[in-house]
Structure formats: C-alpha cells, structure tokens
Amino acid sequence: MVTIEAMATGLPVIGTDAGGTTELLDFGKAGILMPPQDEKAMAEALKKVYQDKTLREELTQIGQKRVKETFSHTTQCRLVEALLARL
C-alpha cells in the first residue's frame, strides 16, 4: 500500500524491481525501478529525481493518474462486482 499511497499523494516513487512493486509502478512507467539491494542504483535514482524537476513532475502526474484509474475505490469496487457477476 505504501507505493500506491505515495503515488496518490504526488510523490515520485523509486522502488525495487521485485515483487508487486514492478507491477504497481507499471514496469517503470509510473516510477523508477532499481535492482534490489543495489545502493549505487538507489543513489543514482535519488540524484536523478532530485535534480530533474521535469522528471519529478512527470512521475507525479503519471503516478496520480495510475492510482486514480487502477487503484481507486470506485475502480476496485467495479472489479469486485464484475468478478462476483461471473461467479
């Protein structure tokens, strides 16, 4: 949930390319993915986000849009309703 909450509040997200984070960040389109346990990659990602205002704004917009379209309560309710209708 922390990744979704960060995107929803407008924070640019850096996450590890592992587990559910990869999908939550839309395979790198909604945030920066880095290899797990790679402190150099983390430092580079932080530097990139810190120095590039355009990138920060872009990741903010993409992340908020993704949360609204994919993870909002309305969207999740529609998905559950569709699943129940198929049962």
Biopython code that builds the backbone (N, CA, C, O; Angstrom):
import numpy as np
from Bio.PDB.StructureBuilder import StructureBuilder

atoms = [
    (1, "MET", "N", (0.809, -1.205, 0.000)),
    (1, "MET", "CA", (0.000, 0.000, 0.000)),
    (1, "MET", "C", (0.850, 1.266, 0.000)),
    (1, "MET", "O", (0.411, 2.295, -0.515)),
    (2, "VAL", "N", (2.034, 1.218, 0.554)),
    (2, "VAL", "CA", (2.837, 2.432, 0.674)),
    (2, "VAL", "C", (3.189, 3.000, -0.704)),
    (2, "VAL", "O", (3.256, 4.219, -0.866)),
    (3, "THR", "N", (3.410, 2.148, -1.680)),
    (3, "THR", "CA", (3.728, 2.620, -3.032)),
    (3, "THR", "C", (2.529, 3.343, -3.632)),
    (3, "THR", "O", (2.677, 4.417, -4.215)),
    (4, "ILE", "N", (1.359, 2.767, -3.493)),
    (4, "ILE", "CA", (0.138, 3.386, -4.015)),
    (4, "ILE", "C", (-0.150, 4.688, -3.278)),
    (4, "ILE", "O", (-0.522, 5.685, -3.898)),
    (5, "GLU", "N", (0.018, 4.684, -1.972)),
    (5, "GLU", "CA", (-0.229, 5.903, -1.188)),
    (5, "GLU", "C", (0.741, 7.010, -1.587)),
    (5, "GLU", "O", (0.345, 8.171, -1.684)),
    (6, "ALA", "N", (1.989, 6.668, -1.818)),
    (6, "ALA", "CA", (2.974, 7.675, -2.226)),
    (6, "ALA", "C", (2.594, 8.275, -3.582)),
    (6, "ALA", "O", (2.636, 9.492, -3.760)),
    (7, "MET", "N", (2.226, 7.422, -4.531)),
    (7, "MET", "CA", (1.816, 7.930, -5.843)),
    (7, "MET", "C", (0.570, 8.801, -5.721)),
    (7, "MET", "O", (0.472, 9.842, -6.371)),
    (8, "ALA", "N", (-0.374, 8.382, -4.895)),
    (8, "ALA", "CA", (-1.627, 9.130, -4.737)),
    (8, "ALA", "C", (-1.384, 10.526, -4.180)),
    (8, "ALA", "O", (-2.087, 11.470, -4.540)),
    (9, "THR", "N", (-0.397, 10.661, -3.306)),
    (9, "THR", "CA", (-0.131, 11.969, -2.705)),
    (9, "THR", "C", (0.788, 12.834, -3.554)),
    (9, "THR", "O", (1.098, 13.964, -3.177)),
    (10, "GLY", "N", (1.232, 12.308, -4.708)),
    (10, "GLY", "CA", (2.030, 13.104, -5.615)),
    (10, "GLY", "C", (3.521, 13.016, -5.410)),
    (10, "GLY", "O", (4.262, 13.905, -5.831)),
    (11, "LEU", "N", (3.971, 11.960, -4.770)),
    (11, "LEU", "CA", (5.412, 11.773, -4.607)),
    (11, "LEU", "C", (5.967, 10.952, -5.764)),
    (11, "LEU", "O", (5.347, 9.967, -6.165)),
    (12, "PRO", "N", (7.123, 11.335, -6.313)),
    (12, "PRO", "CA", (7.754, 10.467, -7.299)),
    (12, "PRO", "C", (8.289, 9.236, -6.568)),
    (12, "PRO", "O", (8.891, 9.357, -5.502)),
    (13, "VAL", "N", (8.073, 8.068, -7.136)),
    (13, "VAL", "CA", (8.393, 6.830, -6.428)),
    (13, "VAL", "C", (9.596, 6.133, -7.053)),
    (13, "VAL", "O", (9.712, 6.007, -8.272)),
    (14, "ILE", "N", (10.483, 5.689, -6.172)),
    (14, "ILE", "CA", (11.606, 4.833, -6.545)),
    (14, "ILE", "C", (11.374, 3.521, -5.814)),
    (14, "ILE", "O", (11.203, 3.506, -4.595)),
    (15, "GLY", "N", (11.368, 2.423, -6.554)),
    (15, "GLY", "CA", (11.118, 1.129, -5.923)),
    (15, "GLY", "C", (12.003, 0.049, -6.503)),
    (15, "GLY", "O", (12.611, 0.227, -7.558)),
    (16, "THR", "N", (12.070, -1.064, -5.813)),
    (16, "THR", "CA", (12.865, -2.179, -6.301)),
    (16, "THR", "C", (12.098, -2.952, -7.364)),
    (16, "THR", "O", (10.879, -3.111, -7.288)),
    (17, "ASP", "N", (12.827, -3.417, -8.336)),
    (17, "ASP", "CA", (12.251, -4.191, -9.429)),
    (17, "ASP", "C", (12.087, -5.637, -8.966)),
    (17, "ASP", "O", (12.765, -6.552, -9.435)),
    (18, "ALA", "N", (11.164, -5.802, -8.033)),
    (18, "ALA", "CA", (10.909, -7.118, -7.463)),
    (18, "ALA", "C", (9.504, -7.155, -6.894)),
    (18, "ALA", "O", (8.964, -6.134, -6.470)),
    (19, "GLY", "N", (8.928, -8.329, -6.889)),
    (19, "GLY", "CA", (7.604, -8.493, -6.300)),
    (19, "GLY", "C", (6.555, -7.619, -6.969)),
    (19, "GLY", "O", (6.607, -7.368, -8.173)),
    (20, "GLY", "N", (5.609, -7.165, -6.170)),
    (20, "GLY", "CA", (4.498, -6.376, -6.684)),
    (20, "GLY", "C", (4.858, -4.954, -7.070)),
    (20, "GLY", "O", (4.110, -4.309, -7.805)),
    (21, "THR", "N", (5.978, -4.458, -6.596)),
    (21, "THR", "CA", (6.369, -3.079, -6.894)),
    (21, "THR", "C", (6.529, -2.865, -8.390)),
    (21, "THR", "O", (6.156, -1.814, -8.910)),
    (22, "THR", "N", (7.075, -3.844, -9.079)),
    (22, "THR", "CA", (7.272, -3.732, -10.525)),
    (22, "THR", "C", (5.951, -3.457, -11.230)),
    (22, "THR", "O", (5.866, -2.572, -12.081)),
    (23, "GLU", "N", (4.933, -4.214, -10.875)),
    (23, "GLU", "CA", (3.610, -4.034, -11.494)),
    (23, "GLU", "C", (2.960, -2.734, -11.035)),
    (23, "GLU", "O", (2.361, -2.027, -11.845)),
    (24, "LEU", "N", (3.071, -2.409, -9.745)),
    (24, "LEU", "CA", (2.480, -1.171, -9.243)),
    (24, "LEU", "C", (3.040, 0.048, -9.972)),
    (24, "LEU", "O", (2.309, 1.000, -10.245)),
    (25, "LEU", "N", (4.333, 0.020, -10.287)),
    (25, "LEU", "CA", (4.968, 1.129, -10.988)),
    (25, "LEU", "C", (4.885, 0.955, -12.503)),
    (25, "LEU", "O", (5.627, 1.589, -13.253)),
    (26, "ASP", "N", (3.982, 0.094, -12.940)),
    (26, "ASP", "CA", (3.719, -0.125, -14.361)),
    (26, "ASP", "C", (5.011, -0.380, -15.131)),
    (26, "ASP", "O", (5.255, 0.192, -16.193)),
    (27, "PHE", "N", (5.827, -1.259, -14.556)),
    (27, "PHE", "CA", (7.076, -1.703, -15.173)),
    (27, "PHE", "C", (7.999, -0.530, -15.526)),
    (27, "PHE", "O", (8.669, -0.528, -16.559)),
    (28, "GLY", "N", (8.008, 0.472, -14.627)),
    (28, "GLY", "CA", (8.919, 1.606, -14.769)),
    (28, "GLY", "C", (8.316, 2.830, -15.426)),
    (28, "GLY", "O", (8.999, 3.842, -15.581)),
    (29, "LYS", "N", (7.054, 2.761, -15.815)),
    (29, "LYS", "CA", (6.409, 3.921, -16.443)),
    (29, "LYS", "C", (5.886, 4.916, -15.409)),
    (29, "LYS", "O", (5.781, 6.108, -15.698)),
    (30, "ALA", "N", (5.560, 4.441, -14.214)),
    (30, "ALA", "CA", (4.980, 5.306, -13.177)),
    (30, "ALA", "C", (5.946, 5.577, -12.034)),
    (30, "ALA", "O", (5.562, 6.176, -11.030)),
    (31, "GLY", "N", (7.177, 5.151, -12.170)),
    (31, "GLY", "CA", (8.187, 5.358, -11.143)),
    (31, "GLY", "C", (9.505, 4.781, -11.616)),
    (31, "GLY", "O", (9.582, 4.160, -12.676)),
    (32, "ILE", "N", (10.517, 4.988, -10.840)),
    (32, "ILE", "CA", (11.844, 4.480, -11.195)),
    (32, "ILE", "C", (12.053, 3.140, -10.504)),
    (32, "ILE", "O", (11.900, 3.020, -9.288)),
    (33, "LEU", "N", (12.402, 2.141, -11.296)),
    (33, "LEU", "CA", (12.711, 0.820, -10.752)),
    (33, "LEU", "C", (14.220, 0.624, -10.702)),
    (33, "LEU", "O", (14.952, 1.033, -11.604)),
    (34, "MET", "N", (14.658, -0.005, -9.635)),
    (34, "MET", "CA", (16.083, -0.295, -9.469)),
    (34, "MET", "C", (16.230, -1.720, -8.968)),
    (34, "MET", "O", (15.304, -2.259, -8.361)),
    (35, "PRO", "N", (17.378, -2.339, -9.214)),
    (35, "PRO", "CA", (17.578, -3.700, -8.717)),
    (35, "PRO", "C", (17.564, -3.734, -7.189)),
    (35, "PRO", "O", (18.029, -2.796, -6.541)),
    (36, "PRO", "N", (17.034, -4.806, -6.618)),
    (36, "PRO", "CA", (17.056, -4.938, -5.153)),
    (36, "PRO", "C", (18.493, -4.934, -4.618)),
    (36, "PRO", "O", (19.409, -5.454, -5.254)),
    (37, "GLN", "N", (18.662, -4.344, -3.457)),
    (37, "GLN", "CA", (19.927, -4.322, -2.732)),
    (37, "GLN", "C", (21.074, -3.717, -3.541)),
    (37, "GLN", "O", (22.220, -4.156, -3.437)),
    (38, "ASP", "N", (20.751, -2.699, -4.351)),
    (38, "ASP", "CA", (21.774, -2.038, -5.162)),
    (38, "ASP", "C", (21.853, -0.579, -4.723)),
    (38, "ASP", "O", (21.138, 0.277, -5.244)),
    (39, "GLU", "N", (22.728, -0.307, -3.760)),
    (39, "GLU", "CA", (22.806, 1.039, -3.196)),
    (39, "GLU", "C", (23.280, 2.073, -4.220)),
    (39, "GLU", "O", (22.904, 3.241, -4.132)),
    (40, "LYS", "N", (24.095, 1.659, -5.181)),
    (40, "LYS", "CA", (24.529, 2.585, -6.226)),
    (40, "LYS", "C", (23.341, 3.002, -7.095)),
    (40, "LYS", "O", (23.188, 4.178, -7.426)),
    (41, "ALA", "N", (22.520, 2.048, -7.453)),
    (41, "ALA", "CA", (21.333, 2.347, -8.272)),
    (41, "ALA", "C", (20.372, 3.241, -7.491)),
    (41, "ALA", "O", (19.749, 4.134, -8.066)),
    (42, "MET", "N", (20.252, 3.007, -6.196)),
    (42, "MET", "CA", (19.386, 3.846, -5.358)),
    (42, "MET", "C", (19.914, 5.275, -5.328)),
    (42, "MET", "O", (19.150, 6.227, -5.481)),
    (43, "ALA", "N", (21.208, 5.422, -5.132)),
    (43, "ALA", "CA", (21.804, 6.759, -5.097)),
    (43, "ALA", "C", (21.598, 7.478, -6.432)),
    (43, "ALA", "O", (21.272, 8.665, -6.452)),
    (44, "GLU", "N", (21.783, 6.774, -7.532)),
    (44, "GLU", "CA", (21.587, 7.372, -8.852)),
    (44, "GLU", "C", (20.130, 7.771, -9.077)),
    (44, "GLU", "O", (19.853, 8.840, -9.622)),
    (45, "ALA", "N", (19.206, 6.917, -8.662)),
    (45, "ALA", "CA", (17.778, 7.226, -8.820)),
    (45, "ALA", "C", (17.394, 8.446, -7.986)),
    (45, "ALA", "O", (16.671, 9.323, -8.457)),
    (46, "LEU", "N", (17.878, 8.499, -6.753)),
    (46, "LEU", "CA", (17.600, 9.656, -5.895)),
    (46, "LEU", "C", (18.176, 10.939, -6.495)),
    (46, "LEU", "O", (17.520, 11.980, -6.498)),
    (47, "LYS", "N", (19.392, 10.854, -6.994)),
    (47, "LYS", "CA", (20.042, 12.011, -7.608)),
    (47, "LYS", "C", (19.252, 12.479, -8.834)),
    (47, "LYS", "O", (19.036, 13.675, -9.030)),
    (48, "LYS", "N", (18.829, 11.521, -9.647)),
    (48, "LYS", "CA", (18.070, 11.832, -10.851)),
    (48, "LYS", "C", (16.760, 12.539, -10.515)),
    (48, "LYS", "O", (16.432, 13.557, -11.125)),
    (49, "VAL", "N", (16.016, 12.012, -9.557)),
    (49, "VAL", "CA", (14.735, 12.615, -9.162)),
    (49, "VAL", "C", (14.963, 13.985, -8.524)),
    (49, "VAL", "O", (14.195, 14.917, -8.768)),
    (50, "TYR", "N", (15.989, 14.111, -7.729)),
    (50, "TYR", "CA", (16.291, 15.379, -7.061)),
    (50, "TYR", "C", (16.675, 16.470, -8.061)),
    (50, "TYR", "O", (16.255, 17.619, -7.924)),
    (51, "GLN", "N", (17.459, 16.114, -9.048)),
    (51, "GLN", "CA", (17.983, 17.104, -9.972)),
    (51, "GLN", "C", (17.065, 17.429, -11.153)),
    (51, "GLN", "O", (17.200, 18.492, -11.759)),
    (52, "ASP", "N", (16.152, 16.547, -11.480)),
    (52, "ASP", "CA", (15.343, 16.707, -12.690)),
    (52, "ASP", "C", (13.891, 17.045, -12.346)),
    (52, "ASP", "O", (13.072, 16.159, -12.101)),
    (53, "LYS", "N", (13.593, 18.346, -12.333)),
    (53, "LYS", "CA", (12.247, 18.802, -11.977)),
    (53, "LYS", "C", (11.199, 18.263, -12.952)),
    (53, "LYS", "O", (10.102, 17.886, -12.539)),
    (54, "THR", "N", (11.528, 18.225, -14.222)),
    (54, "THR", "CA", (10.595, 17.713, -15.227)),
    (54, "THR", "C", (10.252, 16.251, -14.945)),
    (54, "THR", "O", (9.090, 15.854, -15.023)),
    (55, "LEU", "N", (11.254, 15.466, -14.624)),
    (55, "LEU", "CA", (11.036, 14.057, -14.295)),
    (55, "LEU", "C", (10.144, 13.929, -13.069)),
    (55, "LEU", "O", (9.213, 13.125, -13.063)),
    (56, "ARG", "N", (10.419, 14.718, -12.029)),
    (56, "ARG", "CA", (9.593, 14.680, -10.809)),
    (56, "ARG", "C", (8.135, 14.967, -11.134)),
    (56, "ARG", "O", (7.237, 14.256, -10.683)),
    (57, "GLU", "N", (7.906, 16.007, -11.915)),
    (57, "GLU", "CA", (6.534, 16.388, -12.269)),
    (57, "GLU", "C", (5.858, 15.308, -13.116)),
    (57, "GLU", "O", (4.678, 15.007, -12.933)),
    (58, "GLU", "N", (6.613, 14.739, -14.031)),
    (58, "GLU", "CA", (6.087, 13.681, -14.894)),
    (58, "GLU", "C", (5.698, 12.456, -14.072)),
    (58, "GLU", "O", (4.606, 11.911, -14.232)),
    (59, "LEU", "N", (6.604, 12.029, -13.188)),
    (59, "LEU", "CA", (6.305, 10.864, -12.340)),
    (59, "LEU", "C", (5.122, 11.138, -11.423)),
    (59, "LEU", "O", (4.323, 10.239, -11.159)),
    (60, "THR", "N", (5.002, 12.362, -10.937)),
    (60, "THR", "CA", (3.868, 12.738, -10.096)),
    (60, "THR", "C", (2.569, 12.594, -10.862)),
    (60, "THR", "O", (1.621, 11.980, -10.373)),
    (61, "GLN", "N", (2.519, 13.152, -12.050)),
    (61, "GLN", "CA", (1.290, 13.099, -12.852)),
    (61, "GLN", "C", (0.934, 11.679, -13.252)),
    (61, "GLN", "O", (-0.219, 11.265, -13.129)),
    (62, "ILE", "N", (1.919, 10.932, -13.730)),
    (62, "ILE", "CA", (1.668, 9.549, -14.151)),
    (62, "ILE", "C", (1.225, 8.702, -12.963)),
    (62, "ILE", "O", (0.284, 7.915, -13.076)),
    (63, "GLY", "N", (1.898, 8.860, -11.827)),
    (63, "GLY", "CA", (1.554, 8.085, -10.638)),
    (63, "GLY", "C", (0.151, 8.382, -10.142)),
    (63, "GLY", "O", (-0.602, 7.459, -9.833)),
    (64, "GLN", "N", (-0.211, 9.647, -10.063)),
    (64, "GLN", "CA", (-1.554, 10.001, -9.596)),
    (64, "GLN", "C", (-2.623, 9.496, -10.563)),
    (64, "GLN", "O", (-3.676, 9.019, -10.140)),
    (65, "LYS", "N", (-2.350, 9.603, -11.846)),
    (65, "LYS", "CA", (-3.311, 9.104, -12.838)),
    (65, "LYS", "C", (-3.467, 7.591, -12.710)),
    (65, "LYS", "O", (-4.581, 7.070, -12.764)),
    (66, "ARG", "N", (-2.351, 6.891, -12.539)),
    (66, "ARG", "CA", (-2.405, 5.427, -12.406)),
    (66, "ARG", "C", (-3.208, 5.013, -11.179)),
    (66, "ARG", "O", (-4.016, 4.087, -11.243)),
    (67, "VAL", "N", (-2.985, 5.696, -10.071)),
    (67, "VAL", "CA", (-3.724, 5.367, -8.850)),
    (67, "VAL", "C", (-5.216, 5.592, -9.065)),
    (67, "VAL", "O", (-6.037, 4.750, -8.700)),
    (68, "LYS", "N", (-5.558, 6.715, -9.652)),
    (68, "LYS", "CA", (-6.966, 7.038, -9.872)),
    (68, "LYS", "C", (-7.630, 6.017, -10.794)),
    (68, "LYS", "O", (-8.743, 5.566, -10.523)),
    (69, "GLU", "N", (-6.953, 5.654, -11.878)),
    (69, "GLU", "CA", (-7.546, 4.756, -12.861)),
    (69, "GLU", "C", (-7.511, 3.287, -12.448)),
    (69, "GLU", "O", (-8.393, 2.519, -12.830)),
    (70, "THR", "N", (-6.518, 2.894, -11.683)),
    (70, "THR", "CA", (-6.320, 1.475, -11.398)),
    (70, "THR", "C", (-6.640, 1.069, -9.967)),
    (70, "THR", "O", (-7.126, -0.038, -9.733)),
    (71, "PHE", "N", (-6.376, 1.948, -9.010)),
    (71, "PHE", "CA", (-6.463, 1.542, -7.614)),
    (71, "PHE", "C", (-7.489, 2.319, -6.797)),
    (71, "PHE", "O", (-7.556, 2.151, -5.580)),
    (72, "SER", "N", (-8.285, 3.163, -7.439)),
    (72, "SER", "CA", (-9.281, 3.924, -6.674)),
    (72, "SER", "C", (-10.352, 2.982, -6.127)),
    (72, "SER", "O", (-10.524, 1.862, -6.607)),
    (73, "HIS", "N", (-11.063, 3.464, -5.114)),
    (73, "HIS", "CA", (-12.142, 2.655, -4.540)),
    (73, "HIS", "C", (-13.192, 2.322, -5.596)),
    (73, "HIS", "O", (-13.705, 1.204, -5.637)),
    (74, "THR", "N", (-13.505, 3.283, -6.439)),
    (74, "THR", "CA", (-14.508, 3.076, -7.485)),
    (74, "THR", "C", (-14.072, 1.971, -8.439)),
    (74, "THR", "O", (-14.853, 1.075, -8.761)),
    (75, "THR", "N", (-12.838, 2.037, -8.885)),
    (75, "THR", "CA", (-12.322, 1.022, -9.806)),
    (75, "THR", "C", (-12.292, -0.340, -9.144)),
    (75, "THR", "O", (-12.694, -1.334, -9.750)),
    (76, "GLN", "N", (-11.826, -0.397, -7.918)),
    (76, "GLN", "CA", (-11.755, -1.681, -7.220)),
    (76, "GLN", "C", (-13.151, -2.277, -6.980)),
    (76, "GLN", "O", (-13.336, -3.489, -7.087)),
    (77, "CYS", "N", (-14.118, -1.430, -6.660)),
    (77, "CYS", "CA", (-15.496, -1.917, -6.481)),
    (77, "CYS", "C", (-16.044, -2.477, -7.788)),
    (77, "CYS", "O", (-16.710, -3.512, -7.795)),
    (78, "ARG", "N", (-15.763, -1.790, -8.896)),
    (78, "ARG", "CA", (-16.218, -2.289, -10.207)),
    (78, "ARG", "C", (-15.592, -3.643, -10.508)),
    (78, "ARG", "O", (-16.267, -4.539, -11.015)),
    (79, "LEU", "N", (-14.324, -3.797, -10.203)),
    (79, "LEU", "CA", (-13.658, -5.076, -10.447)),
    (79, "LEU", "C", (-14.251, -6.194, -9.594)),
    (79, "LEU", "O", (-14.445, -7.307, -10.083)),
    (80, "VAL", "N", (-14.539, -5.911, -8.336)),
    (80, "VAL", "CA", (-15.149, -6.916, -7.459)),
    (80, "VAL", "C", (-16.549, -7.262, -7.953)),
    (80, "VAL", "O", (-16.926, -8.433, -7.977)),
    (81, "GLU", "N", (-17.316, -6.257, -8.343)),
    (81, "GLU", "CA", (-18.666, -6.501, -8.869)),
    (81, "GLU", "C", (-18.612, -7.367, -10.125)),
    (81, "GLU", "O", (-19.425, -8.278, -10.278)),
    (82, "ALA", "N", (-17.678, -7.100, -11.017)),
    (82, "ALA", "CA", (-17.534, -7.886, -12.236)),
    (82, "ALA", "C", (-17.155, -9.331, -11.908)),
    (82, "ALA", "O", (-17.658, -10.269, -12.526)),
    (83, "LEU", "N", (-16.269, -9.496, -10.935)),
    (83, "LEU", "CA", (-15.878, -10.843, -10.510)),
    (83, "LEU", "C", (-17.073, -11.587, -9.934)),
    (83, "LEU", "O", (-17.307, -12.745, -10.279)),
    (84, "LEU", "N", (-17.824, -10.940, -9.068)),
    (84, "LEU", "CA", (-18.996, -11.585, -8.464)),
    (84, "LEU", "C", (-20.053, -11.917, -9.506)),
    (84, "LEU", "O", (-20.729, -12.941, -9.398)),
    (85, "ALA", "N", (-20.203, -11.078, -10.498)),
    (85, "ALA", "CA", (-21.185, -11.328, -11.562)),
    (85, "ALA", "C", (-20.810, -12.572, -12.383)),
    (85, "ALA", "O", (-21.683, -13.275, -12.892)),
    (86, "ARG", "N", (-19.515, -12.829, -12.502)),
    (86, "ARG", "CA", (-19.065, -14.001, -13.258)),
    (86, "ARG", "C", (-19.214, -15.308, -12.470)),
    (86, "ARG", "O", (-19.176, -16.384, -13.068)),
    (87, "LEU", "N", (-19.377, -15.242, -11.181)),
    (87, "LEU", "CA", (-19.454, -16.464, -10.353)),
    (87, "LEU", "C", (-20.785, -17.150, -10.444)),
    (87, "LEU", "O", (-20.993, -18.182, -9.806)),
]
sb = StructureBuilder()
sb.init_structure("model")
sb.init_model(0)
sb.init_chain("A")
sb.init_seg("    ")
for serial, (resi, resn, name, xyz) in enumerate(atoms, 1):
    if name == "N":
        sb.init_residue(resn, " ", resi, " ")
    sb.init_atom(name, np.array(xyz, "f"), 0.0, 1.0, " ", f" {name:<3s}", serial, name[0])
structure = sb.get_structure()
